[in-house]
Amino acid sequence: MSLSAELCLGTVEAIATRLDLEETESTPLKSAMDGSPVGVHRVLARDGVAALVYVAMTVEA
């Protein structure tokens, strides 16, 4: 995992912890070209209400 990906994930985890959010949905994202994994779409919620929705993507040059 790249440093930028680790920083983003750490930021989301810190927000989720601070706001007492739970992951309610996690959907892997796949490349339309070859079906390889390219990221994930996640929904974090509190008391069943979505509070944070984010997409983490892998980008290659």
Secondary structure as GFF3:
##gff-version 3
##sequence-region A 1 61
A	DSSP	alpha_helix	3	18	.	.	.	ID=ss1
A	DSSP	beta_strand	22	30	.	.	.	ID=ss2
A	DSSP	beta_strand	37	46	.	.	.	ID=ss3
A	DSSP	beta_strand	49	57	.	.	.	ID=ss4
###
